[in-house]
């Protein structure tokens, strides 16, 4: 019997909502100045698409974090914190039950690493 599910949020980098990310930063106690720097990094990005080897005009992006940007893994982890909090609440309210480790060990309901998530129940 399988008691776990592995998910891969590979495409989630492209769809991180900036307002959600900012709200997570607020909840985690990041100051206004720090959040402003993050917002500046996100909103200043531009992209173009290659069509038959020729780039289109640049356009401003409105969501997501850039893959390959050194800041992106950090920002994605901040966004994933929202999922972690939701899973903890689901366990507290009995909606989801994690796996109790033997010998009085902790109960594990989920593990997150980069863009992978393991749900254990």
Secondary structure, 3 states (H helix, E strand, C coil): CCCEEEEECHHHHHHCCHHHHHHHHHHCCCCHHHHHHHHHHHHCCEECCEECCEECCCEECCCCCCCCCCCHHHHHHHHHHHHHHHHHHHHHCCCCCCEECCCCCCEECEEEECCEEEEEC
